[in-house]
Structures are given as C-alpha cells and as structure tokens.
Amino acid sequence: MAGGHGPALNGGSGPPAPAGRTGRDAVAAVWRIESARIVGALTRYTGDFALAEDLAQEALAEALVAWPREGVPRHPAGWLLTVGRRRAIDAFRRRAALDQRYAALARDLPEGGAVTGGPAVAPPDDGDVPWDPDRVDDDVLALMFTACHPVLSREAGVALTLRVVGGLTSDEIARAFLVPTATVQARITRAKKALRAAGVPFEVPSAAERAERLGAVLGVIYLIFTQGSSAATGDRVIRYDLAGEAQRLARVLSRLVPGEPEAHGLLALLELTAARFPARVGPDGEAVLLEHQDRRRWDRSAIHRGRAALTRARHLAPGPGAYGLQAAIAECHAVAPSVAETDWERIVRLYDALARLAPSPVVELNRAVAVSMARGPAEALPLVDRLAADGALKGSQLLPTVRAELLTRLGRTAEARTEFTRAADLCGNARERAVLERRITELDEPA
C-alpha cells in the first residue's frame, strides 16, 4: 500500500525474512500493509469486488498454514496475490469452464506461476520482480471509493473500509466499535450485496464523480478517527488502534489524490489532534483536560506533519474547506504555549466560518466554548442555553458538561452541580465519567 514502510516483509527486495519471526506474525504484518492493494488487484482481474475479497481471504488462510511450515516467501505480498489469482482461475473453472475471463487470466499466468501482466508480483517460490510498497496505486483509490460508495450506509461503509482498505478482521472491527462480530460480518455481507446489486463498477471515478463522492470517503475516515480519539464507551479515553488506522488511511488518501485540498485538510486535522494524545491520558489511564495537559508531551513530529499538510491544503484552494478549518483550529492549540496564551479570538472566527460552511450543533457548542475563553462565560452561556432550548445534542453529555463549566465560572455552583450530574449520567465512557464526578466533588469542597 502506498506509504507502507517496514522490513523485507512488505515485499521489498532483500534477503528472506529472519527465521526468528513466526509465519503468523509475517502474515499479519504483510496483510495489514498490503491487503488493500491485493484486494484491489484481484477486483480488477476478476471484475467482482465481493469475489476478490473472498479470494484474498482464502489466500490469507493458505498463508497462515504454509508460511509457519515452509517459511516466509521472498516476496510475501506477491505470493498472496498469486495464490488469489490461482483461486480466481479455479472459481471461473467451476463457474463456466473456459470462459473469456478465465482465458484472459490464464494468459497472464503461464506455467510456473509467474505473473506477466498486471502489477509486478512474484510467484511464491522465486525471486522475480518484487512488489513495490511505495507505488501510488489506482487500485487502492478505486477500492476506497468503492468501500465508501453512496449506496452503502455509513455503518456499512465504515466496516467495509476497515476490512478491505485497512486490513482489519471482523473480530478487530467488532472490538473497536463494541458490537458483536456477527453484526460486523452482516454489515460487510450486506455491503457486498448492495454493491453487486447496484452494479457499482470497480474503477477510479471520473474527476467530477470523485469530487462528488470524496466527501463520503473523508467522512468515513473522520468517523473512524473520532471513534478512536474520543471513545464514547468503555474504560479507555483513546482507542489508539482506531485512531491510528484512520491516520494511516488519511495518509494513503492524501497521496492518492494529491490535488484534493480537503484530503490534506483531513490529514492535518488528524495529525494535529493526535499530537495531543500523549498528554491526554494520565499515568493511571484517567482523562486529562486541555488546561491540565503537559504540552511538553505533545508529539512535535505530528504537529510538524499536520502543519505541513495544512500548508498543502491552503496552497491548493483559495479558501479552506470544513476539514481545513478544523485543522486550523487544531493548529491554534498546537502552537500556543498555554490555554491562556491561545488565540481564542481567531478560533472564534474560524468557528464562525465553519458554522457557515458545515453547520451543526457540535460546531455551535465548540464555538460557545471559544467565546467563553475569548470574551467570558457570561457571553457564552446564552449560546449554550439556546442549543439546549432547541433540543440539540439531546442524549449527549457534551452540552451539560459545557454548561456546567460556564456556570461554575459564573459562581452558580448549585446549577453547575446539577449539570455535571446530568452529564455524568449520560456519559458512557468510564474514564470521562470519572472526570465529571471529580468535578462534582470539587464543587462540594469548601472554597
């Protein structure tokens, strides 16, 4: 996959993988790095997305048996693709003897298993042309747009993206989203059927279609990241596996569509947000609020990458998109020495622009927080009260949490306690709930 790095396991040239590494570890490593390109290539060869994903899984299962016993092949990704193509030939034989697709595939796979057409791969046992992990691959781009096609629900798009582009298993996706494995498998199955029924072609969309559908791809990646960066349930503040996978997908997408400013804007947002992860969790796993974070622990490399991506986004468009604006807000935090020295007025202006471009109750609530920091809680509280009166964010702890903090700053302790209690009751994350309960205790302590 574009952007993949690692030892010779990823298919680069060099000596075979060390004997000390188990075959199963090698399978997992190669699959996570190269699964999207393998599935994409098999889809292009077979013309059937669902079949290609099944073939890739069959090749993976065969590797889990063969590699621990026989050793890791010199070009592992090429081995998987070759096995998948052989399975495709077998499937077409079973379906329709020697039809035209089988003949076309067979011509590309001469005796001995060397692939002469399509991407450069190696058969399982020789040292032919290695798989190039850094090649920007149109198959991956087509795969991302297929997995996030508008005919699919958001839940199905997320599951399919994590499965075929991210290389996660159904069990891993289920654990990440705290749903049964059977639910994830059902979503993926329905997604494949929906794509087949709609006759969705496996191809890189035209420029016009790509622009129209890019939002769905970006939205799925952003949703995966938000699920990881602020875990709604469970006892962890951050789900690093989900957040990290979203960052990886955003990096791949930005390389595949380098002229799309919002792809770079999303990458910038994710990098700048993730830069704060090291300081967001205390030594005992507790959540640490922004004003209490040790900014020396923020990841300066991630901040540098995020600002570089934001600069690219700004150069590609006369004005920022929604992700670019959010990234600019994150940049304000990243460069500020402290909460007090943050340019809150600029953040308010950025939220004003975001509210015009992509209005939502969450944007309005975040704007109210920025207003409270720039101009005081008295000016921000009516904004929050208006959201509450509209029934916005009902069922979420976000609004009562913000309202409680504003009331605390205004000295309205009894009302603040009520709001903190309501927020704690609504909060599904144990670590976040502990923070809210601690705030209630602090209010009860004598001044």
PASESE-112278 format. One record per residue (C-alpha): residue number from 0; residue in one letter; x, y, z. Coordinates in steps of 0.2 Angstrom, whole numbers. Each point is the difference from the previous one (the first is absolute). Layout:
BEGIN
+-----+---------+-------+-------+-------+
| num | residuo |    xx |    yy |    zz |
+-----+---------+-------+-------+-------+
| NUM |       A |     X |     Y |     Z |
...
+-----+---------+-------+-------+-------+
end
This chain:
BEGIN
+-----+---------+-------+-------+-------+
| num | residuo |    xx |    yy |    zz |
+-----+---------+-------+-------+-------+
|   0 |       M |     0 |     0 |     0 |
|   1 |       A |     6 |    17 |    -3 |
|   2 |       G |     9 |     7 |    14 |
|   3 |       G |     4 |   -17 |     7 |
|   4 |       H |    17 |    -2 |     9 |
|   5 |       G |     9 |   -14 |     8 |
|   6 |       P |    12 |   -14 |    -2 |
|   7 |       A |     1 |   -12 |   -15 |
|   8 |       L |   -17 |    -7 |     6 |
|   9 |       N |    -9 |    13 |   -10 |
|  10 |       G |     6 |    -7 |   -16 |
|  11 |       G |    16 |    11 |    -3 |
|  12 |       S |    16 |    -8 |    -6 |
|  13 |       G |    12 |    -7 |    12 |
|  14 |       P |     3 |   -17 |     9 |
|  15 |       P |   -14 |   -11 |     6 |
|  16 |       A |    -8 |     5 |    16 |
|  17 |       P |    10 |    -6 |    16 |
|  18 |       A |    -4 |   -17 |     6 |
|  19 |       G |    -4 |     7 |    17 |
|  20 |       R |   -16 |     8 |    -6 |
|  21 |       T |   -14 |   -12 |     0 |
|  22 |       G |   -10 |    -3 |   -15 |
|  23 |       R |   -16 |     6 |     8 |
|  24 |       D |     8 |    17 |     5 |
|  25 |       A |     6 |     2 |   -18 |
|  26 |       V |   -17 |    -4 |    -7 |
|  27 |       A |    -8 |    13 |    12 |
|  28 |       A |    13 |    13 |    -5 |
|  29 |       V |    -1 |    -2 |   -18 |
|  30 |       W |   -19 |     0 |     0 |
|  31 |       R |    -1 |    16 |    10 |
|  32 |       I |    12 |     9 |   -12 |
|  33 |       E |    -5 |    -8 |   -17 |
|  34 |       S |   -18 |    -6 |     1 |
|  35 |       A |    -8 |    15 |    -9 |
|  36 |       R |    11 |    -2 |   -15 |
|  37 |       I |    -3 |   -19 |     0 |
|  38 |       V |   -19 |     1 |     1 |
|  39 |       G |     1 |    15 |   -13 |
|  40 |       A |    10 |   -10 |   -12 |
|  41 |       L |   -11 |   -15 |     1 |
|  42 |       T |   -15 |    10 |    -2 |
|  43 |       R |     7 |     7 |   -16 |
|  44 |       Y |     5 |   -17 |    -7 |
|  45 |       T |   -17 |    -8 |     5 |
|  46 |       G |   -12 |    14 |    -3 |
|  47 |       D |    -9 |    -5 |    16 |
|  48 |       F |     4 |     9 |    16 |
|  49 |       A |    -8 |   -12 |    12 |
|  50 |       L |     8 |   -15 |    -8 |
|  51 |       A |    17 |     9 |     1 |
|  52 |       E |    -2 |     3 |    18 |
|  53 |       D |    -4 |   -19 |     3 |
|  54 |       L |    15 |    -5 |   -11 |
|  55 |       A |    11 |    11 |    10 |
|  56 |       Q |    -6 |    -8 |    16 |
|  57 |       E |     3 |   -17 |    -7 |
|  58 |       A |    18 |     5 |    -4 |
|  59 |       L |     2 |     7 |    17 |
|  60 |       A |    -6 |   -17 |     8 |
|  61 |       E |    12 |   -10 |   -11 |
|  62 |       A |    14 |    11 |     5 |
|  63 |       L |    -4 |    -3 |    19 |
|  64 |       V |     2 |   -18 |    -4 |
|  65 |       A |    15 |     0 |   -12 |
|  66 |       W |    12 |    14 |     7 |
|  67 |       P |     2 |    -7 |    18 |
|  68 |       R |     4 |   -17 |    -8 |
|  69 |       E |    10 |     5 |   -16 |
|  70 |       G |     7 |    17 |     5 |
|  71 |       V |    -4 |    18 |    -6 |
|  72 |       P |     1 |     2 |   -19 |
|  73 |       R |    12 |    12 |    -7 |
|  74 |       H |   -14 |    11 |    -6 |
|  75 |       P |   -14 |    -3 |    12 |
|  76 |       A |   -13 |    12 |    -8 |
|  77 |       G |     3 |    -7 |   -17 |
|  78 |       W |    -2 |   -18 |     7 |
|  79 |       L |   -17 |     5 |     7 |
|  80 |       L |    -6 |     8 |   -17 |
|  81 |       T |     6 |   -14 |   -10 |
|  82 |       V |    -9 |   -13 |    11 |
|  83 |       G |   -16 |    12 |    -1 |
|  84 |       R |     1 |     0 |   -19 |
|  85 |       R |     2 |   -19 |    -1 |
|  86 |       R |   -15 |    -2 |    11 |
|  87 |       A |    -9 |    12 |   -12 |
|  88 |       I |     4 |   -11 |   -14 |
|  89 |       D |    -7 |   -15 |    10 |
|  90 |       A |   -16 |    10 |     3 |
|  91 |       F |    -2 |     4 |   -18 |
|  92 |       R |     3 |   -18 |    -5 |
|  93 |       R |   -13 |    -6 |    12 |
|  94 |       R |   -12 |    14 |    -6 |
|  95 |       A |     1 |    -1 |   -19 |
|  96 |       A |    14 |   -12 |    -5 |
|  97 |       L |    11 |    11 |   -12 |
|  98 |       D |    -9 |    16 |    -2 |
|  99 |       Q |     8 |    16 |    -6 |
| 100 |       R |     5 |     6 |    17 |
| 101 |       Y |     9 |   -16 |     4 |
| 102 |       A |     9 |     0 |   -16 |
| 103 |       A |     6 |    18 |     3 |
| 104 |       L |     6 |    -4 |    17 |
| 105 |       A |     8 |   -16 |    -6 |
| 106 |       R |    10 |    10 |   -13 |
| 107 |       D |     7 |    11 |    14 |
| 108 |       L |     5 |   -16 |    10 |
| 109 |       P |    11 |   -11 |   -10 |
| 110 |       E |     6 |   -17 |     6 |
| 111 |       G |    11 |     2 |    16 |
| 112 |       G |   -11 |    14 |     7 |
| 113 |       A |    10 |    15 |    -5 |
| 114 |       V |   -12 |    15 |    -3 |
| 115 |       T |     4 |     9 |   -17 |
| 116 |       G |   -14 |    12 |     0 |
| 117 |       G |    -8 |    12 |    13 |
| 118 |       P |    10 |     6 |    14 |
| 119 |       A |    18 |    -6 |     3 |
| 120 |       V |    -1 |   -15 |    12 |
| 121 |       A |    10 |   -15 |     3 |
| 122 |       P |    -5 |   -18 |     1 |
| 123 |       P |     1 |    -9 |    17 |
| 124 |       D |    17 |    -8 |    -2 |
| 125 |       D |    11 |    11 |   -11 |
| 126 |       G |     9 |    17 |     0 |
| 127 |       D |    -9 |     9 |   -14 |
| 128 |       V |    -4 |    18 |     0 |
| 129 |       P |    -5 |     5 |    18 |
| 130 |       W |   -16 |     9 |     5 |
| 131 |       D |     3 |    18 |     1 |
| 132 |       P |    -8 |     6 |    17 |
| 133 |       D |     2 |    19 |    -4 |
| 134 |       R |    -9 |     0 |   -17 |
| 135 |       V |   -15 |    11 |     0 |
| 136 |       D |   -13 |   -12 |    -6 |
| 137 |       D |   -16 |     4 |    -9 |
| 138 |       D |    -7 |   -17 |     6 |
| 139 |       V |     0 |     7 |    18 |
| 140 |       L |    -8 |    16 |    -5 |
| 141 |       A |   -14 |   -10 |    -9 |
| 142 |       L |    -1 |   -11 |    15 |
| 143 |       M |    -3 |    15 |    12 |
| 144 |       F |   -13 |     8 |   -11 |
| 145 |       T |    -9 |   -17 |    -2 |
| 146 |       A |     0 |    -4 |    19 |
| 147 |       C |    -7 |    17 |     3 |
| 148 |       H |   -13 |     1 |   -14 |
| 149 |       P |   -16 |    10 |     3 |
| 150 |       V |   -11 |   -16 |    -2 |
| 151 |       L |     7 |    -6 |    17 |
| 152 |       S |    -5 |     6 |    17 |
| 153 |       R |    13 |     9 |    10 |
| 154 |       E |     2 |   -16 |    12 |
| 155 |       A |     2 |   -11 |   -15 |
| 156 |       G |    13 |    12 |    -8 |
| 157 |       V |    10 |     0 |    16 |
| 158 |       A |     0 |   -19 |     2 |
| 159 |       L |     5 |    -3 |   -18 |
| 160 |       T |    13 |    14 |     0 |
| 161 |       L |     8 |    -8 |    16 |
| 162 |       R |    -1 |   -17 |    -8 |
| 163 |       V |     6 |     2 |   -17 |
| 164 |       V |    11 |    16 |     1 |
| 165 |       G |     6 |    -1 |    17 |
| 166 |       G |     2 |   -19 |     1 |
| 167 |       L |    -9 |    -2 |    17 |
| 168 |       T |    -9 |   -16 |     3 |
| 169 |       S |   -18 |    -1 |     5 |
| 170 |       D |     5 |    -4 |    18 |
| 171 |       E |    11 |    16 |     0 |
| 172 |       I |   -13 |    11 |    -7 |
| 173 |       A |   -13 |    -7 |    13 |
| 174 |       R |    12 |     3 |    14 |
| 175 |       A |     3 |    18 |    -6 |
| 176 |       F |   -18 |     5 |    -1 |
| 177 |       L |    -6 |   -11 |    15 |
| 178 |       V |   -13 |   -10 |   -11 |
| 179 |       P |    -1 |   -19 |    -3 |
| 180 |       T |    11 |    -7 |   -13 |
| 181 |       A |   -16 |    -7 |    -8 |
| 182 |       T |    -6 |    18 |    -2 |
| 183 |       V |    16 |     5 |    -9 |
| 184 |       Q |    -1 |   -15 |   -11 |
| 185 |       A |   -18 |     3 |    -5 |
| 186 |       R |     4 |    18 |    -4 |
| 187 |       I |    14 |    -5 |   -11 |
| 188 |       T |   -10 |   -13 |    -9 |
| 189 |       R |   -14 |    12 |    -3 |
| 190 |       A |    12 |    13 |    -6 |
| 191 |       K |     7 |   -13 |   -13 |
| 192 |       K |   -18 |    -4 |    -6 |
| 193 |       A |    -5 |    18 |    -1 |
| 194 |       L |    15 |     4 |   -11 |
| 195 |       R |    -3 |   -15 |   -11 |
| 196 |       A |   -19 |     4 |    -2 |
| 197 |       A |     4 |    18 |    -4 |
| 198 |       G |    13 |    -6 |   -13 |
| 199 |       V |    13 |    12 |     7 |
| 200 |       P |    15 |    -1 |   -11 |
| 201 |       F |    17 |    -3 |     7 |
| 202 |       E |     9 |    15 |    -7 |
| 203 |       V |     7 |    17 |     5 |
| 204 |       P |   -14 |    12 |    -2 |
| 205 |       S |     1 |    14 |   -12 |
| 206 |       A |     6 |    17 |     6 |
| 207 |       A |   -18 |     6 |     2 |
| 208 |       E |    -6 |   -16 |     9 |
| 209 |       R |    15 |     0 |    11 |
| 210 |       A |    -3 |    18 |     6 |
| 211 |       E |   -18 |    -5 |     3 |
| 212 |       R |     4 |   -16 |    10 |
| 213 |       L |    16 |     6 |     8 |
| 214 |       G |   -11 |     6 |    15 |
| 215 |       A |    -6 |   -17 |     4 |
| 216 |       V |    18 |    -7 |     0 |
| 217 |       L |     6 |    14 |    11 |
| 218 |       G |   -15 |    -1 |    11 |
| 219 |       V |     3 |   -19 |     3 |
| 220 |       I |    18 |     3 |     5 |
| 221 |       Y |    -4 |    14 |    11 |
| 222 |       L |   -14 |   -10 |     9 |
| 223 |       I |    13 |   -14 |     3 |
| 224 |       F |    12 |    12 |     7 |
| 225 |       T |   -13 |     9 |    12 |
| 226 |       Q |    -5 |   -17 |     6 |
| 227 |       G |    18 |    -3 |     5 |
| 228 |       S |     5 |    17 |     6 |
| 229 |       S |   -15 |     2 |    12 |
| 230 |       A |    -6 |   -17 |     4 |
| 231 |       A |   -19 |     1 |     4 |
| 232 |       T |    -1 |   -16 |    11 |
| 233 |       G |    12 |   -11 |     9 |
| 234 |       D |    14 |     4 |    12 |
| 235 |       R |    13 |     7 |   -11 |
| 236 |       V |     1 |    19 |    -5 |
| 237 |       I |     8 |    -4 |   -17 |
| 238 |       R |    -2 |   -15 |   -11 |
| 239 |       Y |    17 |     1 |    -8 |
| 240 |       D |    -3 |   -14 |   -12 |
| 241 |       L |   -15 |     9 |    -8 |
| 242 |       A |     8 |    17 |     0 |
| 243 |       G |    16 |    -6 |    -7 |
| 244 |       E |    -8 |   -10 |   -14 |
| 245 |       A |   -10 |    16 |    -5 |
| 246 |       Q |    17 |    10 |    -1 |
| 247 |       R |     7 |   -13 |   -11 |
| 248 |       L |   -15 |     0 |   -12 |
| 249 |       A |     1 |    19 |     0 |
| 250 |       R |    18 |    -1 |    -5 |
| 251 |       V |    -3 |   -12 |   -14 |
| 252 |       L |   -15 |    10 |    -6 |
| 253 |       S |    11 |    16 |     0 |
| 254 |       R |    13 |    -8 |   -11 |
| 255 |       L |   -13 |    -8 |   -12 |
| 256 |       V |    -9 |    17 |    -3 |
| 257 |       P |    14 |    13 |     3 |
| 258 |       G |   -10 |    13 |    -9 |
| 259 |       E |   -15 |    -1 |    12 |
| 260 |       P |     2 |    14 |    14 |
| 261 |       E |   -12 |    -8 |    12 |
| 262 |       A |     9 |   -17 |     0 |
| 263 |       H |    15 |    10 |     6 |
| 264 |       G |   -11 |    10 |    12 |
| 265 |       L |    -7 |   -16 |     8 |
| 266 |       L |    18 |    -7 |     2 |
| 267 |       A |     5 |    16 |     8 |
| 268 |       L |   -14 |    -1 |    12 |
| 269 |       L |     3 |   -18 |     5 |
| 270 |       E |    19 |     3 |     2 |
| 271 |       L |    -2 |    16 |    11 |
| 272 |       T |   -14 |    -8 |    10 |
| 273 |       A |    10 |   -16 |     3 |
| 274 |       A |    15 |    11 |     5 |
| 275 |       R |    -8 |     3 |    17 |
| 276 |       F |    -3 |   -19 |     3 |
| 277 |       P |    15 |    -2 |    11 |
| 278 |       A |    -6 |    13 |    12 |
| 279 |       R |   -18 |    -4 |     0 |
| 280 |       V |     1 |   -15 |    11 |
| 281 |       G |     8 |    -1 |    17 |
| 282 |       P |    11 |   -13 |     8 |
| 283 |       D |   -15 |   -10 |     6 |
| 284 |       G |   -10 |     2 |   -16 |
| 285 |       E |   -11 |    14 |     6 |
| 286 |       A |    -5 |    14 |   -13 |
| 287 |       V |    10 |    16 |     2 |
| 288 |       L |    -9 |    16 |    -6 |
| 289 |       L |     9 |    13 |   -11 |
| 290 |       E |     4 |    12 |    13 |
| 291 |       H |     9 |   -13 |    10 |
| 292 |       Q |    10 |    -8 |   -14 |
| 293 |       D |    18 |     1 |     0 |
| 294 |       R |     4 |     7 |   -17 |
| 295 |       R |    17 |    -6 |     1 |
| 296 |       R |    -7 |   -17 |    -3 |
| 297 |       W |    -8 |     5 |   -16 |
| 298 |       D |     7 |    -9 |   -15 |
| 299 |       R |     9 |    13 |    -9 |
| 300 |       S |     3 |   -11 |   -15 |
| 301 |       A |   -18 |    -2 |    -3 |
| 302 |       I |    -3 |    19 |     2 |
| 303 |       H |    13 |     3 |   -13 |
| 304 |       R |    -8 |   -13 |   -12 |
| 305 |       G |   -17 |     8 |     3 |
| 306 |       R |     5 |    17 |    -3 |
| 307 |       A |     9 |    -5 |   -16 |
| 308 |       A |   -16 |    -9 |    -6 |
| 309 |       L |   -10 |    16 |     4 |
| 310 |       T |    12 |    10 |   -10 |
| 311 |       R |    -3 |   -11 |   -15 |
| 312 |       A |   -18 |     1 |     2 |
| 313 |       R |     1 |    19 |     1 |
| 314 |       H |    10 |     1 |   -16 |
| 315 |       L |   -12 |   -11 |   -10 |
| 316 |       A |   -16 |    11 |     4 |
| 317 |       P |    -4 |    18 |     1 |
| 318 |       G |   -10 |    -3 |    16 |
| 319 |       P |     0 |   -15 |    13 |
| 320 |       G |   -13 |   -13 |     0 |
| 321 |       A |    -8 |    -7 |    16 |
| 322 |       Y |    15 |   -12 |     4 |
| 323 |       G |    12 |    14 |    -4 |
| 324 |       L |    -9 |    12 |    12 |
| 325 |       Q |     0 |   -13 |    14 |
| 326 |       A |    18 |    -3 |    -3 |
| 327 |       A |     4 |    18 |     2 |
| 328 |       I |    -9 |     0 |    16 |
| 329 |       A |    11 |   -15 |     6 |
| 330 |       E |    15 |    10 |    -6 |
| 331 |       C |    -4 |    15 |    11 |
| 332 |       H |     0 |   -12 |    15 |
| 333 |       A |    16 |    -9 |    -6 |
| 334 |       V |    10 |    16 |    -1 |
| 335 |       A |    -6 |     8 |    16 |
| 336 |       P |    11 |    -1 |    15 |
| 337 |       S |   -15 |    -1 |    12 |
| 338 |       V |   -19 |     1 |     1 |
| 339 |       A |     2 |    18 |     5 |
| 340 |       E |    11 |     5 |   -14 |
| 341 |       T |   -11 |    -9 |   -14 |
| 342 |       D |    -7 |    12 |   -13 |
| 343 |       W |   -18 |    -3 |     5 |
| 344 |       E |    -6 |    14 |   -11 |
| 345 |       R |     7 |    -8 |   -15 |
| 346 |       I |    -8 |   -16 |     5 |
| 347 |       V |   -17 |     8 |     2 |
| 348 |       R |     2 |     7 |   -18 |
| 349 |       L |     5 |   -17 |    -7 |
| 350 |       Y |   -16 |    -7 |     9 |
| 351 |       D |   -10 |    14 |    -8 |
| 352 |       A |     6 |    -6 |   -17 |
| 353 |       L |    -2 |   -18 |     4 |
| 354 |       A |   -18 |     3 |     5 |
| 355 |       R |    -4 |     8 |   -16 |
| 356 |       L |     8 |   -14 |   -10 |
| 357 |       A |    -5 |   -15 |    10 |
| 358 |       P |   -13 |     5 |    13 |
| 359 |       S |    -3 |   -12 |    14 |
| 360 |       P |    -5 |     0 |    19 |
| 361 |       V |    18 |    -6 |     4 |
| 362 |       V |     8 |    14 |    -9 |
| 363 |       E |   -11 |    13 |     9 |
| 364 |       L |     4 |    -8 |    16 |
| 365 |       N |    19 |     1 |    -3 |
| 366 |       R |    -2 |    18 |    -6 |
| 367 |       A |    -9 |     4 |    17 |
| 368 |       V |    15 |    -7 |     9 |
| 369 |       A |    12 |    11 |   -10 |
| 370 |       V |   -11 |    15 |     3 |
| 371 |       S |     1 |    -4 |    19 |
| 372 |       M |    19 |     0 |    -1 |
| 373 |       A |     1 |    15 |   -11 |
| 374 |       R |   -13 |    11 |     8 |
| 375 |       G |    -6 |    -8 |    16 |
| 376 |       P |   -13 |   -13 |     6 |
| 377 |       A |   -14 |    13 |     1 |
| 378 |       E |     0 |     3 |   -19 |
| 379 |       A |     1 |   -19 |    -4 |
| 380 |       L |   -13 |    -6 |    12 |
| 381 |       P |   -15 |     6 |   -11 |
| 382 |       L |     7 |    -9 |   -15 |
| 383 |       V |     0 |   -16 |     9 |
| 384 |       D |   -17 |     3 |     8 |
| 385 |       R |    -7 |     3 |   -18 |
| 386 |       L |     7 |   -17 |    -5 |
| 387 |       A |    -8 |    -8 |    15 |
| 388 |       A |   -17 |     8 |    -4 |
| 389 |       D |     1 |    -6 |   -18 |
| 390 |       G |     2 |   -18 |     7 |
| 391 |       A |    17 |    -1 |    -9 |
| 392 |       L |    12 |   -14 |     6 |
| 393 |       K |   -13 |    -8 |    10 |
| 394 |       G |     6 |   -16 |     8 |
| 395 |       S |    18 |     6 |    -1 |
| 396 |       Q |    11 |     5 |    15 |
| 397 |       L |     8 |    14 |   -10 |
| 398 |       L |   -12 |    14 |     2 |
| 399 |       P |    -3 |    -2 |    19 |
| 400 |       T |    19 |    -2 |     3 |
| 401 |       V |     3 |    17 |    -9 |
| 402 |       R |   -15 |     8 |     9 |
| 403 |       A |     6 |    -6 |    17 |
| 404 |       E |    18 |     7 |    -3 |
| 405 |       L |    -8 |    17 |    -5 |
| 406 |       L |   -11 |     0 |    15 |
| 407 |       T |    15 |    -4 |    11 |
| 408 |       R |    10 |    15 |    -6 |
| 409 |       L |   -15 |    11 |     3 |
| 410 |       G |    -1 |    -6 |    18 |
| 411 |       R |   -17 |    -9 |    -3 |
| 412 |       T |     6 |   -15 |    10 |
| 413 |       A |   -17 |    -9 |     3 |
| 414 |       E |    -5 |     1 |   -18 |
| 415 |       A |    17 |    -6 |    -6 |
| 416 |       R |    -1 |   -15 |    12 |
| 417 |       T |   -17 |    -5 |    -8 |
| 418 |       E |     8 |     2 |   -18 |
| 419 |       F |    15 |   -10 |     5 |
| 420 |       T |   -11 |   -14 |     7 |
| 421 |       R |   -10 |     0 |   -16 |
| 422 |       A |    15 |    -2 |   -10 |
| 423 |       A |     7 |   -14 |    10 |
| 424 |       D |   -16 |    -9 |    -1 |
| 425 |       L |     1 |     1 |   -19 |
| 426 |       C |    18 |    -4 |    -2 |
| 427 |       G |     4 |   -18 |    -6 |
| 428 |       N |    19 |     1 |     2 |
| 429 |       A |     6 |    -4 |    17 |
| 430 |       R |    15 |    10 |     0 |
| 431 |       E |    -9 |    16 |    -6 |
| 432 |       R |   -14 |    -3 |    13 |
| 433 |       A |    13 |    -1 |    13 |
| 434 |       V |     6 |    18 |    -5 |
| 435 |       L |   -18 |     6 |     1 |
| 436 |       E |    -2 |    -8 |    17 |
| 437 |       R |    16 |     8 |     6 |
| 438 |       R |    -7 |    17 |    -5 |
| 439 |       I |   -15 |    -3 |    11 |
| 440 |       T |    10 |    -4 |    15 |
| 441 |       E |    11 |    16 |    -3 |
| 442 |       L |   -16 |    10 |     0 |
| 443 |       D |    -5 |    -7 |    17 |
| 444 |       E |    17 |     4 |     8 |
| 445 |       P |     1 |    16 |    10 |
| 446 |       A |     8 |    15 |   -10 |
+-----+---------+-------+-------+-------+
end
